[in-house]
Amino acid sequence: RNKVGGEIDVSDLPEVHATGAGLKALCCCMAADGIEDLRRSCGGHGFLMSSGIAPLEADFKGPNTTAEGDFVLLSLQTARFLMKSLQA
């Protein structure tokens, strides 16, 4: 923590937020793609609940790739920060 005049310096928070949102979006998307590749490589057995892949896919994947926010929303937050940084 860097205290300046009794106040906490929060100037790095936008960059930290954009970095976290971008990494979460990337990691969740890569994990969802990996689960899909794993299921496809097993053929019809990838759909069996006993394979362990179907429950993993049901728990992880869904309409939204991430739990706390849609992949698109997280990507847009990162893109917004990058555009602001480019304009500054």
Summary of the structure (lengths in Angstrom):
residues: 88
radius of gyration: 18.8
end to end distance: 25.3
largest distance: 64.3
contacts: 201
relative contact order: 0.16
helix: 70%
strand: 5%
